[in-house]
Amino acid sequence: MSAKDNAFSFLPMDLSGKLIIKARLGEDIRMVPIFNEDITYDELLLMLQRVFKGRLSPTDDVTLKYKDEDGDLVTIAESSDLNLAKQLSRVLKINVFSESLPTNALLTQVDITESEHHQCFNACFQICYHSSRCVPTIAALKLQMLSIYVTL
């Protein structure tokens, strides 16, 4: 490769004013510039399947969430949710939750302190322990904790 070819291959794209999707699936974080800002929910899902190829498939039950200005995780379930999320920031940070990920990988997507983790674990244990329908196994506790973390 000549010096001239090398110089052109590293020219930065002009992303000023463009929407950037910063997507997180487990520990994997990807940034993708969006050139068609009229992207729909279905198009976003297809893009995420390509970006996370091998880890996210069309048959996976996927949930997308972003943090709003209050720090709440808000679900993106359709194009209108996506349009609202795009209005908040030019860099849209999306957490991708998939049934194909192991529970511990999903738990890493939620920022909590160790103290909050223990409080949540104890609360889940008490709920399961006192319920006649729930056996307090570690797997059941992890799933209960995940549902609580997502709502924090």
C-alpha positions, 0 to 999 in steps of 0.5 A: 500500500502506498503512502497516498492510499494509506492517507485516504484510508484513515480520513475521518467521517464527518459525524457532526449532527449525526445520530450515534447508537452506542449499544451494549450487549453483555460486556460488548459495547459498539458505536454505530453512526446512523445516517438515516435518522428516520430509522424504525424500531425494526430497522434498529433490531436488524442493525443490532443483529448485524452488529452483534452477529453470532450473539443476537439472532432474529429468533431471540426475544430482545428488549432494548432500554435506554437511560432517560434524564432521570437515570431510569431504564426506559424500554424501547418497544416500538418506533415511537419509543425510539423516536422519543429516545432519539430526541434526548441525545445525539448519542443514544446509549442502548442496553440490549437484553437478550434471552440468549445471554446468560443471567450473569452477563445480563446483570453486568449491564446494570450499574449497582453497588455491592451493597445494593446487590446484597440488599436485592439478593436478600429481598429476592430470597425473602420473597421466594422463601415466603411464597408457596409457589417459589423454591429459593434456588440460586437460578430463581433468585438470579432471575428475580434479581434481574427483573428488579435490577432492570426496574431500578 
